[in-house]
Amino acid sequence: MPVTVLASASPSGGVAPGALGFLVVAALALALVFLFRSMNKQLRKVSSDKQYFSERPDAGPAVTPEYRGDTGQDS
């Protein structure tokens, strides 16, 4: 039973990655860097907001029973 090699060297007229492929990958990498920076900035804001709300002495429950529709009475 003969063995055939499926992954052989591409012929001279084959497809090779070029400048366009590199530019697409570089653009995706650059977009990822900016997205990560933006995400870190937003997460820092959320952390500081959480600290602000936890330090407020008048911070009560966000939803009161009247707002939810609970009157505390069984019908």
C-alpha positions, 0 to 999 in steps of 0.5 A: 500500500503506497503512502502519499504525502498530502502536505508537500511543498507548494509549487512555484505558482502557489499561494503565499502570504503577502503584504495584504495578509500582514496588513490585515493581521497588523490592523487586527492587532492594533485594534485589539490593543486599543480595545484592551486599553479602553476596557481597562479604562472602563473597568477602572471607572467601575471600580472607583464607582463601586468604592464611591457607592460603598462609602456613602453613609446614606446608601440604602437599598436601590429598590424599595418595596413600593417600587417593586410593587410589593406592599408586604400584604398577602392577597 
